[in-house]
Amino acid sequence: MGPELADVQDANDLNVLLAVDKQTNQDKGSRTADKWKPPRRAYWCEYARRYTGVKAAYGLSVTPPEKTALADMLGTCPPG
């Protein structure tokens, strides 16, 4: 598989893609977890779980500010 096909598969990874409204998409842009959080606090847990899952799946690093922000968001997850 060539690099172009791998890029297309990554771009179509449903764990990475998430349908959102236009304004939310523009607000987030390419900002990391320490620079943007979903406007609905009720979604912070799911967002942080998806974010960390993608980082792990692709072997991407997490900066200390990202780690702090993600820990805060994961702290909103229900127990269990």
VMD Tcl script that builds the backbone (N, CA, C; Angstrom):
set m [mol new atoms 240]
animate dup $m
set s [atomselect $m all]
$s set {name element resname resid chain x y z} {
  {N N MET 1 A 0.858 -1.170 0.000}
  {CA C MET 1 A 0.000 0.000 0.000}
  {C C MET 1 A 0.903 1.231 0.000}
  {N N GLY 2 A 0.641 2.138 -0.933}
  {CA C GLY 2 A 1.430 3.352 -1.041}
  {C C GLY 2 A 1.017 4.380 -0.011}
  {N N PRO 3 A 1.858 5.410 0.191}
  {CA C PRO 3 A 1.544 6.426 1.194}
  {C C PRO 3 A 0.247 7.171 0.920}
  {N N GLU 4 A -0.107 7.343 -0.359}
  {CA C GLU 4 A -1.344 8.058 -0.670}
  {C C GLU 4 A -2.565 7.274 -0.184}
  {N N LEU 5 A -2.564 5.964 -0.380}
  {CA C LEU 5 A -3.674 5.135 0.061}
  {C C LEU 5 A -3.757 5.134 1.587}
  {N N ALA 6 A -2.615 5.069 2.242}
  {CA C ALA 6 A -2.605 5.102 3.708}
  {C C ALA 6 A -3.184 6.422 4.206}
  {N N ASP 7 A -2.850 7.524 3.552}
  {CA C ASP 7 A -3.392 8.828 3.945}
  {C C ASP 7 A -4.903 8.861 3.782}
  {N N VAL 8 A -5.401 8.296 2.692}
  {CA C VAL 8 A -6.842 8.266 2.455}
  {C C VAL 8 A -7.523 7.413 3.517}
  {N N GLN 9 A -6.944 6.268 3.846}
  {CA C GLN 9 A -7.537 5.402 4.866}
  {C C GLN 9 A -7.539 6.098 6.219}
  {N N ASP 10 A -6.446 6.792 6.554}
  {CA C ASP 10 A -6.393 7.530 7.812}
  {C C ASP 10 A -7.443 8.633 7.831}
  {N N ALA 11 A -7.603 9.330 6.718}
  {CA C ALA 11 A -8.565 10.430 6.633}
  {C C ALA 11 A -10.001 9.935 6.726}
  {N N ASN 12 A -10.226 8.671 6.435}
  {CA C ASN 12 A -11.569 8.102 6.501}
  {C C ASN 12 A -11.784 7.220 7.727}
  {N N ASP 13 A -10.845 7.256 8.668}
  {CA C ASP 13 A -10.946 6.480 9.900}
  {C C ASP 13 A -12.107 7.044 10.731}
  {N N LEU 14 A -13.136 6.245 10.967}
  {CA C LEU 14 A -14.307 6.723 11.696}
  {C C LEU 14 A -14.009 7.056 13.150}
  {N N ASN 15 A -12.874 6.585 13.672}
  {CA C ASN 15 A -12.473 6.983 15.024}
  {C C ASN 15 A -11.921 8.396 15.040}
  {N N VAL 16 A -11.532 8.889 13.877}
  {CA C VAL 16 A -10.969 10.232 13.763}
  {C C VAL 16 A -12.044 11.224 13.345}
  {N N LEU 17 A -12.920 10.798 12.457}
  {CA C LEU 17 A -13.954 11.685 11.930}
  {C C LEU 17 A -15.133 11.805 12.893}
  {N N LEU 18 A -15.661 12.993 12.985}
  {CA C LEU 18 A -16.827 13.227 13.816}
  {C C LEU 18 A -17.643 14.342 13.174}
  {N N ALA 19 A -18.886 14.068 12.929}
  {CA C ALA 19 A -19.761 15.068 12.322}
  {C C ALA 19 A -20.136 16.118 13.371}
  {N N VAL 20 A -19.868 17.369 13.048}
  {CA C VAL 20 A -20.224 18.487 13.924}
  {C C VAL 20 A -20.787 19.614 13.075}
  {N N ASP 21 A -21.399 20.583 13.729}
  {CA C ASP 21 A -21.923 21.712 12.979}
  {C C ASP 21 A -20.780 22.612 12.503}
  {N N LYS 22 A -21.086 23.450 11.555}
  {CA C LYS 22 A -20.077 24.297 10.918}
  {C C LYS 22 A -19.326 25.168 11.926}
  {N N GLN 23 A -20.052 25.799 12.833}
  {CA C GLN 23 A -19.411 26.708 13.787}
  {C C GLN 23 A -18.438 25.966 14.701}
  {N N THR 24 A -18.840 24.794 15.195}
  {CA C THR 24 A -17.957 24.010 16.058}
  {C C THR 24 A -16.709 23.587 15.296}
  {N N ASN 25 A -16.874 23.170 14.053}
  {CA C ASN 25 A -15.743 22.772 13.232}
  {C C ASN 25 A -14.786 23.940 13.033}
  {N N GLN 26 A -15.313 25.117 12.768}
  {CA C GLN 26 A -14.465 26.296 12.575}
  {C C GLN 26 A -13.780 26.687 13.882}
  {N N ASP 27 A -14.502 26.612 14.989}
  {CA C ASP 27 A -13.919 26.976 16.276}
  {C C ASP 27 A -12.763 26.048 16.646}
  {N N LYS 28 A -12.937 24.741 16.414}
  {CA C LYS 28 A -11.893 23.796 16.770}
  {C C LYS 28 A -10.707 23.880 15.825}
  {N N GLY 29 A -10.992 23.878 14.520}
  {CA C GLY 29 A -9.897 23.906 13.554}
  {C C GLY 29 A -8.918 22.789 13.848}
  {N N SER 30 A -7.650 23.117 13.950}
  {CA C SER 30 A -6.622 22.117 14.258}
  {C C SER 30 A -6.103 22.296 15.685}
  {N N ARG 31 A -6.895 22.920 16.527}
  {CA C ARG 31 A -6.469 23.152 17.914}
  {C C ARG 31 A -6.400 21.839 18.681}
  {N N THR 32 A -5.435 21.777 19.565}
  {CA C THR 32 A -5.250 20.595 20.406}
  {C C THR 32 A -6.152 20.698 21.646}
  {N N ALA 33 A -6.190 19.630 22.416}
  {CA C ALA 33 A -7.096 19.544 23.565}
  {C C ALA 33 A -6.849 20.634 24.608}
  {N N ASP 34 A -5.645 21.147 24.688}
  {CA C ASP 34 A -5.372 22.203 25.665}
  {C C ASP 34 A -5.829 23.579 25.170}
  {N N LYS 35 A -6.151 23.674 23.888}
  {CA C LYS 35 A -6.553 24.960 23.315}
  {C C LYS 35 A -8.028 24.998 22.921}
  {N N TRP 36 A -8.700 23.852 22.992}
  {CA C TRP 36 A -10.120 23.788 22.633}
  {C C TRP 36 A -10.783 22.619 23.337}
  {N N LYS 37 A -11.978 22.851 23.833}
  {CA C LYS 37 A -12.816 21.786 24.406}
  {C C LYS 37 A -14.187 21.896 23.756}
  {N N PRO 38 A -14.891 20.780 23.622}
  {CA C PRO 38 A -16.248 20.856 23.084}
  {C C PRO 38 A -17.089 21.835 23.911}
  {N N PRO 39 A -17.943 22.596 23.247}
  {CA C PRO 39 A -18.745 23.573 23.983}
  {C C PRO 39 A -19.710 22.934 24.981}
  {N N ARG 40 A -20.146 21.728 24.698}
  {CA C ARG 40 A -21.042 21.011 25.630}
  {C C ARG 40 A -20.207 20.175 26.589}
  {N N ARG 41 A -20.167 20.587 27.833}
  {CA C ARG 41 A -19.384 19.871 28.844}
  {C C ARG 41 A -19.768 18.387 28.917}
  {N N ALA 42 A -21.012 18.080 28.621}
  {CA C ALA 42 A -21.480 16.694 28.661}
  {C C ALA 42 A -20.732 15.817 27.652}
  {N N TYR 43 A -20.089 16.411 26.679}
  {CA C TYR 43 A -19.366 15.645 25.660}
  {C C TYR 43 A -17.868 15.551 25.942}
  {N N TRP 44 A -17.379 16.210 26.978}
  {CA C TRP 44 A -15.943 16.207 27.256}
  {C C TRP 44 A -15.375 14.799 27.427}
  {N N CYS 45 A -16.065 13.946 28.146}
  {CA C CYS 45 A -15.579 12.589 28.388}
  {C C CYS 45 A -15.387 11.850 27.065}
  {N N GLU 46 A -16.428 11.825 26.245}
  {CA C GLU 46 A -16.356 11.115 24.962}
  {C C GLU 46 A -15.269 11.702 24.067}
  {N N TYR 47 A -15.177 13.024 24.032}
  {CA C TYR 47 A -14.155 13.681 23.206}
  {C C TYR 47 A -12.754 13.275 23.656}
  {N N ALA 48 A -12.502 13.326 24.962}
  {CA C ALA 48 A -11.182 12.985 25.492}
  {C C ALA 48 A -10.854 11.517 25.254}
  {N N ARG 49 A -11.835 10.648 25.383}
  {CA C ARG 49 A -11.596 9.220 25.108}
  {C C ARG 49 A -11.231 9.003 23.645}
  {N N ARG 50 A -11.963 9.646 22.746}
  {CA C ARG 50 A -11.655 9.515 21.318}
  {C C ARG 50 A -10.283 10.112 21.006}
  {N N TYR 51 A -10.000 11.264 21.571}
  {CA C TYR 51 A -8.739 11.977 21.336}
  {C C TYR 51 A -7.551 11.115 21.764}
  {N N THR 52 A -7.621 10.571 22.987}
  {CA C THR 52 A -6.515 9.747 23.472}
  {C C THR 52 A -6.414 8.437 22.688}
  {N N GLY 53 A -7.556 7.896 22.256}
  {CA C GLY 53 A -7.533 6.682 21.445}
  {C C GLY 53 A -6.843 6.884 20.109}
  {N N VAL 54 A -7.106 8.016 19.486}
  {CA C VAL 54 A -6.459 8.333 18.206}
  {C C VAL 54 A -4.965 8.546 18.417}
  {N N LYS 55 A -4.611 9.287 19.463}
  {CA C LYS 55 A -3.185 9.516 19.756}
  {C C LYS 55 A -2.464 8.175 19.951}
  {N N ALA 56 A -3.089 7.271 20.700}
  {CA C ALA 56 A -2.478 5.961 20.957}
  {C C ALA 56 A -2.400 5.124 19.683}
  {N N ALA 57 A -3.480 5.106 18.917}
  {CA C ALA 57 A -3.525 4.279 17.699}
  {C C ALA 57 A -2.467 4.688 16.682}
  {N N TYR 58 A -2.177 5.972 16.617}
  {CA C TYR 58 A -1.222 6.468 15.630}
  {C C TYR 58 A 0.154 6.763 16.227}
  {N N GLY 59 A 0.345 6.425 17.498}
  {CA C GLY 59 A 1.637 6.628 18.138}
  {C C GLY 59 A 2.029 8.093 18.243}
  {N N LEU 60 A 1.053 8.954 18.479}
  {CA C LEU 60 A 1.312 10.386 18.556}
  {C C LEU 60 A 1.583 10.798 20.000}
  {N N SER 61 A 2.450 11.767 20.169}
  {CA C SER 61 A 2.785 12.230 21.512}
  {C C SER 61 A 1.712 13.180 22.045}
  {N N VAL 62 A 1.743 13.370 23.353}
  {CA C VAL 62 A 0.842 14.288 24.031}
  {C C VAL 62 A 1.710 15.267 24.810}
  {N N THR 63 A 1.470 16.558 24.629}
  {CA C THR 63 A 2.242 17.569 25.355}
  {C C THR 63 A 1.742 17.655 26.795}
  {N N PRO 64 A 2.553 18.185 27.701}
  {CA C PRO 64 A 2.074 18.346 29.086}
  {C C PRO 64 A 0.775 19.157 29.193}
  {N N PRO 65 A 0.612 20.270 28.453}
  {CA C PRO 65 A -0.674 20.983 28.540}
  {C C PRO 65 A -1.848 20.149 28.011}
  {N N GLU 66 A -1.619 19.377 26.939}
  {CA C GLU 66 A -2.674 18.489 26.434}
  {C C GLU 66 A -3.050 17.465 27.496}
  {N N LYS 67 A -2.037 16.887 28.136}
  {CA C LYS 67 A -2.273 15.858 29.153}
  {C C LYS 67 A -3.132 16.404 30.291}
  {N N THR 68 A -2.838 17.626 30.727}
  {CA C THR 68 A -3.622 18.255 31.787}
  {C C THR 68 A -5.065 18.463 31.346}
  {N N ALA 69 A -5.249 18.996 30.141}
  {CA C ALA 69 A -6.598 19.246 29.621}
  {C C ALA 69 A -7.367 17.937 29.461}
  {N N LEU 70 A -6.702 16.911 28.960}
  {CA C LEU 70 A -7.356 15.620 28.779}
  {C C LEU 70 A -7.729 14.994 30.119}
  {N N ALA 71 A -6.859 15.132 31.097}
  {CA C ALA 71 A -7.167 14.612 32.434}
  {C C ALA 71 A -8.394 15.313 33.005}
  {N N ASP 72 A -8.489 16.630 32.795}
  {CA C ASP 72 A -9.667 17.375 33.259}
  {C C ASP 72 A -10.926 16.859 32.562}
  {N N MET 73 A -10.852 16.666 31.266}
  {CA C MET 73 A -12.029 16.196 30.512}
  {C C MET 73 A -12.384 14.767 30.901}
  {N N LEU 74 A -11.368 13.910 31.051}
  {CA C LEU 74 A -11.633 12.524 31.438}
  {C C LEU 74 A -12.211 12.451 32.854}
  {N N GLY 75 A -11.925 13.468 33.653}
  {CA C GLY 75 A -12.477 13.530 34.996}
  {C C GLY 75 A -13.989 13.723 35.013}
  {N N THR 76 A -14.565 14.067 33.853}
  {CA C THR 76 A -16.022 14.219 33.776}
  {C C THR 76 A -16.712 12.903 33.405}
  {N N CYS 77 A -15.922 11.855 33.140}
  {CA C CYS 77 A -16.513 10.565 32.767}
  {C C CYS 77 A -17.229 9.952 33.971}
  {N N PRO 78 A -18.334 9.276 33.687}
  {CA C PRO 78 A -19.026 8.608 34.799}
  {C C PRO 78 A -18.159 7.484 35.369}
  {N N PRO 79 A -18.293 7.193 36.645}
  {CA C PRO 79 A -17.507 6.108 37.241}
  {C C PRO 79 A -17.836 4.763 36.576}
  {N N GLY 80 A -16.816 3.932 36.542}
  {CA C GLY 80 A -17.066 2.591 36.035}
  {C C GLY 80 A -16.307 2.321 34.853}
}
mol reanalyze $m
mol bondsrecalc $m
mol representation Tube
mol addrep $m
